[in-house]
Amino acid sequence: MVLPVACTLTEAELRERRATILDSVRRAVLDITPVRDGYSYRFDATSEILAQLARLVDLERQCCAFLTFRLTVGADQQPICLEITGPPDAKPVIVDFFGS
Protein backbone atom coordinates (compact mmCIF):
# COMPACT_ATOMS: atom_id res chain seq x y z
CA MET A 1 0.00 0.00 0.00
CA VAL A 2 1.37 3.41 -0.99
CA LEU A 3 0.56 6.15 1.49
CA PRO A 4 0.10 9.72 0.26
CA VAL A 5 2.84 12.19 1.18
CA ALA A 6 0.62 14.51 3.17
CA CYS A 7 0.55 15.73 6.74
CA THR A 8 -2.90 15.68 8.32
CA LEU A 9 -2.27 18.64 10.64
CA THR A 10 -4.07 21.91 10.06
CA GLU A 11 -2.00 25.10 9.79
CA ALA A 12 -2.87 26.00 13.38
CA GLU A 13 -1.91 22.53 14.63
CA LEU A 14 1.36 22.69 12.72
CA ARG A 15 2.19 26.10 14.23
CA GLU A 16 1.48 24.69 17.69
CA ARG A 17 3.62 21.59 16.99
CA ARG A 18 6.51 23.78 15.89
CA ALA A 19 6.20 26.00 18.95
CA THR A 20 5.84 23.17 21.47
CA ILE A 21 8.33 20.56 20.26
CA LEU A 22 9.69 20.84 16.72
CA ASP A 23 11.64 24.06 17.26
CA SER A 24 13.36 22.79 20.43
CA VAL A 25 14.28 19.50 18.75
CA ARG A 26 15.66 21.35 15.70
CA ARG A 27 17.82 23.54 17.98
CA ALA A 28 19.23 20.42 19.68
CA VAL A 29 20.48 18.78 16.45
CA LEU A 30 24.26 18.25 16.45
CA ASP A 31 24.46 17.32 12.78
CA ILE A 32 22.41 16.05 9.89
CA THR A 33 23.42 13.39 7.38
CA PRO A 34 21.47 12.65 4.21
CA VAL A 35 20.55 8.96 3.94
CA ARG A 36 18.68 7.05 1.29
CA ASP A 37 15.12 8.41 1.27
CA GLY A 38 15.63 10.84 4.17
CA TYR A 39 17.96 12.19 6.81
CA SER A 40 19.71 11.09 9.98
CA TYR A 41 19.81 13.55 12.89
CA ARG A 42 22.30 13.27 15.77
CA PHE A 43 21.66 14.59 19.28
CA ASP A 44 23.45 14.65 22.62
CA ALA A 45 22.79 11.53 24.69
CA THR A 46 20.60 13.08 27.38
CA SER A 47 17.42 11.81 28.98
CA GLU A 48 15.68 15.11 28.13
CA ILE A 49 16.48 14.79 24.41
CA LEU A 50 15.47 11.12 24.38
CA ALA A 51 12.11 11.96 25.96
CA GLN A 52 11.52 14.81 23.47
CA LEU A 53 12.40 12.58 20.52
CA ALA A 54 10.14 9.77 21.71
CA ARG A 55 7.26 12.25 22.08
CA LEU A 56 7.99 13.78 18.67
CA VAL A 57 8.05 10.38 16.95
CA ASP A 58 4.78 9.42 18.62
CA LEU A 59 3.10 12.65 17.48
CA GLU A 60 4.52 12.61 13.96
CA ARG A 61 3.67 8.98 13.23
CA GLN A 62 0.02 9.89 13.79
CA CYS A 63 -0.12 12.79 11.33
CA CYS A 64 2.55 11.75 8.80
CA ALA A 65 1.89 8.04 8.31
CA PHE A 66 4.10 8.00 5.20
CA LEU A 67 7.28 8.55 7.28
CA THR A 68 9.41 5.90 8.95
CA PHE A 69 11.28 6.74 12.16
CA ARG A 70 14.28 4.87 13.53
CA LEU A 71 15.58 5.97 16.93
CA THR A 72 18.98 4.61 17.97
CA VAL A 73 20.37 4.96 21.46
CA GLY A 74 23.93 3.67 21.65
CA ALA A 75 26.05 2.51 24.54
CA ASP A 76 28.44 4.66 26.56
CA GLN A 77 26.78 8.03 25.91
CA GLN A 78 27.09 7.82 22.13
CA PRO A 79 24.92 10.43 20.39
CA ILE A 80 21.27 9.55 19.92
CA CYS A 81 20.32 9.19 16.25
CA LEU A 82 16.91 9.76 14.75
CA GLU A 83 16.58 8.61 11.15
CA ILE A 84 13.53 9.82 9.28
CA THR A 85 12.78 8.31 5.89
CA GLY A 86 9.91 8.02 3.48
CA PRO A 87 9.09 7.74 -0.19
CA PRO A 88 11.40 9.74 -2.50
CA ASP A 89 9.00 12.68 -2.69
CA ALA A 90 8.92 12.93 1.12
CA LYS A 91 12.39 14.48 1.44
CA PRO A 92 11.09 18.06 1.06
CA VAL A 93 8.53 17.42 3.83
CA ILE A 94 11.24 16.02 6.11
CA VAL A 95 13.44 19.06 5.43
CA ASP A 96 10.56 21.46 6.09
CA PHE A 97 9.70 19.92 9.44
CA PHE A 98 13.06 18.78 10.74
CA GLY A 99 15.76 20.59 8.73
CA SER A 100 18.51 19.45 6.38
Backbone as JSON Lines, residues from 0, in Angstrom:
{"i":0,"aa":"M","n":[0.84,-1.18,0.0],"ca":[0.0,0.0,0.0],"c":[0.88,1.24,0.0]}
{"i":1,"aa":"V","n":[0.63,2.16,-0.91],"ca":[1.37,3.41,-0.99],"c":[0.58,4.49,-0.27]}
{"i":2,"aa":"L","n":[1.22,5.09,0.72],"ca":[0.56,6.15,1.49],"c":[0.84,7.5,0.84]}
{"i":3,"aa":"P","n":[-0.14,8.4,0.83],"ca":[0.1,9.72,0.26],"c":[1.06,10.52,1.12]}
{"i":4,"aa":"V","n":[1.9,11.33,0.47],"ca":[2.84,12.19,1.18],"c":[2.07,13.45,1.55]}
{"i":5,"aa":"A","n":[1.42,13.39,2.71],"ca":[0.62,14.51,3.17],"c":[0.49,14.46,4.68]}
{"i":6,"aa":"C","n":[0.73,15.59,5.3],"ca":[0.55,15.73,6.74],"c":[-0.92,16.05,7.0]}
{"i":7,"aa":"T","n":[-1.49,15.46,8.03],"ca":[-2.9,15.68,8.32],"c":[-3.15,16.83,9.29]}
{"i":8,"aa":"L","n":[-2.1,17.52,9.73],"ca":[-2.27,18.64,10.64],"c":[-2.81,19.86,9.91]}
{"i":9,"aa":"T","n":[-3.63,20.62,10.6],"ca":[-4.07,21.91,10.06],"c":[-2.93,22.91,10.24]}
{"i":10,"aa":"E","n":[-3.03,24.07,9.63],"ca":[-2.0,25.1,9.79],"c":[-1.83,25.48,11.26]}
{"i":11,"aa":"A","n":[-2.93,25.64,11.96],"ca":[-2.87,26.0,13.38],"c":[-2.2,24.9,14.2]}
{"i":12,"aa":"E","n":[-2.54,23.65,13.91],"ca":[-1.91,22.53,14.63],"c":[-0.42,22.45,14.32]}
{"i":13,"aa":"L","n":[-0.05,22.71,13.08],"ca":[1.36,22.69,12.72],"c":[2.12,23.81,13.43]}
{"i":14,"aa":"R","n":[1.54,25.0,13.51],"ca":[2.19,26.1,14.23],"c":[2.38,25.73,15.7]}
{"i":15,"aa":"E","n":[1.37,25.12,16.29],"ca":[1.48,24.69,17.69],"c":[2.56,23.62,17.85]}
{"i":16,"aa":"R","n":[2.6,22.66,16.93],"ca":[3.62,21.59,16.99],"c":[5.02,22.18,16.91]}
{"i":17,"aa":"R","n":[5.19,23.14,16.01],"ca":[6.51,23.78,15.89],"c":[6.87,24.51,17.17]}
{"i":18,"aa":"A","n":[5.93,25.22,17.75],"ca":[6.2,26.0,18.95],"c":[6.44,25.12,20.18]}
{"i":19,"aa":"T","n":[5.75,23.99,20.26],"ca":[5.84,23.17,21.47],"c":[6.93,22.12,21.44]}
{"i":20,"aa":"I","n":[7.32,21.63,20.26],"ca":[8.33,20.56,20.26],"c":[9.29,20.62,19.08]}
{"i":21,"aa":"L","n":[8.81,20.89,17.89],"ca":[9.69,20.84,16.72],"c":[10.85,21.82,16.81]}
{"i":22,"aa":"D","n":[10.58,23.06,17.2],"ca":[11.64,24.06,17.26],"c":[12.72,23.68,18.26]}
{"i":23,"aa":"S","n":[12.35,23.16,19.43],"ca":[13.36,22.79,20.43],"c":[14.18,21.59,19.96]}
{"i":24,"aa":"V","n":[13.54,20.64,19.28],"ca":[14.28,19.5,18.75],"c":[15.24,19.97,17.66]}
{"i":25,"aa":"R","n":[14.79,20.84,16.77],"ca":[15.66,21.35,15.7],"c":[16.88,22.06,16.28]}
{"i":26,"aa":"R","n":[16.69,22.82,17.36],"ca":[17.82,23.54,17.98],"c":[18.82,22.57,18.62]}
{"i":27,"aa":"A","n":[18.37,21.39,19.0],"ca":[19.23,20.42,19.68],"c":[20.04,19.55,18.72]}
{"i":28,"aa":"V","n":[19.78,19.63,17.43],"ca":[20.48,18.78,16.45],"c":[21.97,19.11,16.43]}
{"i":29,"aa":"L","n":[22.81,18.08,16.55],"ca":[24.26,18.25,16.45],"c":[24.71,18.26,15.0]}
{"i":30,"aa":"D","n":[24.19,17.33,14.22],"ca":[24.46,17.32,12.78],"c":[23.43,16.49,12.05]}
{"i":31,"aa":"I","n":[23.4,16.7,10.75],"ca":[22.41,16.05,9.89],"c":[23.16,15.38,8.74]}
{"i":32,"aa":"T","n":[22.81,14.14,8.47],"ca":[23.42,13.39,7.38],"c":[22.32,12.9,6.44]}
{"i":33,"aa":"P","n":[22.44,13.23,5.16],"ca":[21.47,12.65,4.21],"c":[21.65,11.14,4.15]}
{"i":34,"aa":"V","n":[20.54,10.42,4.12],"ca":[20.55,8.96,3.94],"c":[19.57,8.65,2.81]}
{"i":35,"aa":"R","n":[19.62,7.44,2.35],"ca":[18.68,7.05,1.29],"c":[17.26,7.33,1.76]}
{"i":36,"aa":"D","n":[16.53,8.1,1.02],"ca":[15.12,8.41,1.27],"c":[14.86,9.25,2.51]}
{"i":37,"aa":"G","n":[15.88,9.99,3.01],"ca":[15.63,10.84,4.17],"c":[16.88,11.42,4.78]}
{"i":38,"aa":"Y","n":[16.85,11.58,6.09],"ca":[17.96,12.19,6.81],"c":[18.14,11.51,8.15]}
{"i":39,"aa":"S","n":[19.38,11.57,8.65],"ca":[19.71,11.09,9.98],"c":[20.14,12.29,10.82]}
{"i":40,"aa":"Y","n":[19.55,12.43,11.99],"ca":[19.81,13.55,12.89],"c":[20.49,13.03,14.15]}
{"i":41,"aa":"R","n":[21.59,13.68,14.56],"ca":[22.3,13.27,15.77],"c":[22.06,14.3,16.87]}
{"i":42,"aa":"F","n":[21.93,13.77,18.11],"ca":[21.66,14.59,19.28],"c":[22.55,14.14,20.43]}
{"i":43,"aa":"D","n":[22.76,15.04,21.4],"ca":[23.45,14.65,22.62],"c":[22.68,13.54,23.31]}
{"i":44,"aa":"A","n":[23.4,12.68,24.0],"ca":[22.79,11.53,24.69],"c":[22.29,11.95,26.07]}
{"i":45,"aa":"T","n":[21.19,12.68,26.11],"ca":[20.6,13.08,27.38],"c":[19.2,12.5,27.5]}
{"i":46,"aa":"S","n":[18.77,12.33,28.73],"ca":[17.42,11.81,28.98],"c":[16.37,12.79,28.47]}
{"i":47,"aa":"E","n":[16.63,14.09,28.6],"ca":[15.68,15.11,28.13],"c":[15.48,15.01,26.62]}
{"i":48,"aa":"I","n":[16.57,14.91,25.87],"ca":[16.48,14.79,24.41],"c":[15.77,13.5,24.03]}
{"i":49,"aa":"L","n":[16.11,12.4,24.69],"ca":[15.47,11.12,24.38],"c":[13.96,11.2,24.59]}
{"i":50,"aa":"A","n":[13.54,11.83,25.69],"ca":[12.11,11.96,25.96],"c":[11.44,12.84,24.9]}
{"i":51,"aa":"Q","n":[12.08,13.93,24.51],"ca":[11.52,14.81,23.47],"c":[11.4,14.07,22.14]}
{"i":52,"aa":"L","n":[12.42,13.31,21.79],"ca":[12.4,12.58,20.52],"c":[11.32,11.5,20.52]}
{"i":53,"aa":"A","n":[11.18,10.8,21.62],"ca":[10.14,9.77,21.71],"c":[8.76,10.41,21.56]}
{"i":54,"aa":"R","n":[8.55,11.55,22.2],"ca":[7.26,12.25,22.08],"c":[7.04,12.73,20.65]}
{"i":55,"aa":"L","n":[8.09,13.29,20.04],"ca":[7.99,13.78,18.67],"c":[7.64,12.64,17.71]}
{"i":56,"aa":"V","n":[8.33,11.52,17.82],"ca":[8.05,10.38,16.95],"c":[6.61,9.92,17.14]}
{"i":57,"aa":"D","n":[6.16,9.85,18.37],"ca":[4.78,9.42,18.62],"c":[3.78,10.37,17.98]}
{"i":58,"aa":"L","n":[4.0,11.67,18.08],"ca":[3.1,12.65,17.48],"c":[3.15,12.59,15.96]}
{"i":59,"aa":"E","n":[4.36,12.55,15.41],"ca":[4.52,12.61,13.96],"c":[4.02,11.36,13.25]}
{"i":60,"aa":"R","n":[4.14,10.21,13.88],"ca":[3.67,8.98,13.23],"c":[2.15,8.99,13.06]}
{"i":61,"aa":"Q","n":[1.48,9.81,13.87],"ca":[0.02,9.89,13.79],"c":[-0.45,10.81,12.66]}
{"i":62,"aa":"C","n":[0.33,11.83,12.35],"ca":[-0.12,12.79,11.33],"c":[0.62,12.63,10.0]}
{"i":63,"aa":"C","n":[1.75,11.96,10.02],"ca":[2.55,11.75,8.8],"c":[2.83,10.26,8.66]}
{"i":64,"aa":"A","n":[1.79,9.5,8.36],"ca":[1.89,8.04,8.31],"c":[2.83,7.54,7.22]}
{"i":65,"aa":"F","n":[3.22,8.39,6.28],"ca":[4.1,8.0,5.2],"c":[5.57,7.98,5.62]}
{"i":66,"aa":"L","n":[5.89,8.51,6.81],"ca":[7.28,8.55,7.28],"c":[7.6,7.34,8.14]}
{"i":67,"aa":"T","n":[8.89,6.95,8.09],"ca":[9.41,5.9,8.95],"c":[10.45,6.53,9.87]}
{"i":68,"aa":"F","n":[10.37,6.19,11.16],"ca":[11.28,6.74,12.16],"c":[12.1,5.61,12.76]}
{"i":69,"aa":"R","n":[13.4,5.83,12.88],"ca":[14.28,4.87,13.53],"c":[15.1,5.63,14.56]}
{"i":70,"aa":"L","n":[14.89,5.31,15.83],"ca":[15.58,5.97,16.93],"c":[16.63,5.01,17.47]}
{"i":71,"aa":"T","n":[17.89,5.46,17.5],"ca":[18.98,4.61,17.97],"c":[19.65,5.26,19.16]}
{"i":72,"aa":"V","n":[19.7,4.51,20.25],"ca":[20.37,4.96,21.46],"c":[21.53,4.01,21.7]}
{"i":73,"aa":"G","n":[22.74,4.51,21.53],"ca":[23.93,3.67,21.65],"c":[24.44,3.57,23.08]}
{"i":74,"aa":"A","n":[25.42,2.71,23.24],"ca":[26.05,2.51,24.54],"c":[27.03,3.64,24.84]}
{"i":75,"aa":"D","n":[27.36,3.78,26.11],"ca":[28.44,4.66,26.56],"c":[28.27,6.1,26.09]}
{"i":76,"aa":"Q","n":[27.06,6.62,26.21],"ca":[26.78,8.03,25.91],"c":[27.08,8.44,24.46]}
{"i":77,"aa":"Q","n":[26.99,7.48,23.55],"ca":[27.09,7.82,22.13],"c":[25.9,8.7,21.76]}
{"i":78,"aa":"P","n":[26.06,9.58,20.77],"ca":[24.92,10.43,20.39],"c":[23.69,9.6,20.02]}
{"i":79,"aa":"I","n":[22.55,10.15,20.31],"ca":[21.27,9.55,19.92],"c":[21.04,9.91,18.45]}
{"i":80,"aa":"C","n":[20.6,8.94,17.67],"ca":[20.32,9.19,16.25],"c":[18.84,8.96,15.98]}
{"i":81,"aa":"L","n":[18.27,9.89,15.24],"ca":[16.91,9.76,14.75],"c":[16.97,9.8,13.24]}
{"i":82,"aa":"E","n":[16.62,8.68,12.61],"ca":[16.58,8.61,11.15],"c":[15.13,8.7,10.72]}
{"i":83,"aa":"I","n":[14.88,9.62,9.8],"ca":[13.53,9.82,9.28],"c":[13.58,9.59,7.78]}
{"i":84,"aa":"T","n":[12.79,8.63,7.31],"ca":[12.78,8.31,5.89],"c":[11.34,8.19,5.4]}
{"i":85,"aa":"G","n":[11.22,8.16,4.09],"ca":[9.91,8.02,3.48],"c":[10.07,7.79,2.0]}
{"i":86,"aa":"P","n":[8.99,7.87,1.25],"ca":[9.09,7.74,-0.19],"c":[9.95,8.88,-0.75]}
{"i":87,"aa":"P","n":[10.49,8.71,-1.95],"ca":[11.4,9.74,-2.5],"c":[10.85,11.16,-2.47]}
{"i":88,"aa":"D","n":[9.56,11.33,-2.69],"ca":[9.0,12.68,-2.69],"c":[8.72,13.21,-1.29]}
{"i":89,"aa":"A","n":[9.11,12.48,-0.25],"ca":[8.92,12.93,1.12],"c":[10.08,13.77,1.63]}
{"i":90,"aa":"K","n":[11.22,13.74,0.95],"ca":[12.39,14.48,1.44],"c":[12.1,15.96,1.68]}
{"i":91,"aa":"P","n":[11.39,16.66,0.79],"ca":[11.09,18.06,1.06],"c":[10.24,18.27,2.33]}
{"i":92,"aa":"V","n":[9.35,17.33,2.62],"ca":[8.53,17.42,3.83],"c":[9.42,17.24,5.06]}
{"i":93,"aa":"I","n":[10.31,16.27,5.0],"ca":[11.24,16.02,6.11],"c":[12.08,17.26,6.36]}
{"i":94,"aa":"V","n":[12.62,17.85,5.31],"ca":[13.44,19.06,5.43],"c":[12.62,20.19,6.04]}
{"i":95,"aa":"D","n":[11.4,20.37,5.59],"ca":[10.56,21.46,6.09],"c":[10.3,21.32,7.58]}
{"i":96,"aa":"F","n":[10.0,20.13,8.02],"ca":[9.7,19.92,9.44],"c":[10.93,19.84,10.32]}
{"i":97,"aa":"F","n":[11.94,19.12,9.87],"ca":[13.06,18.78,10.74],"c":[14.38,19.44,10.38]}
{"i":98,"aa":"G","n":[14.53,19.95,9.16],"ca":[15.76,20.59,8.73],"c":[16.62,19.66,7.89]}
{"i":99,"aa":"S","n":[17.61,20.27,7.22],"ca":[18.51,19.45,6.38],"c":[19.96,19.87,6.57]}
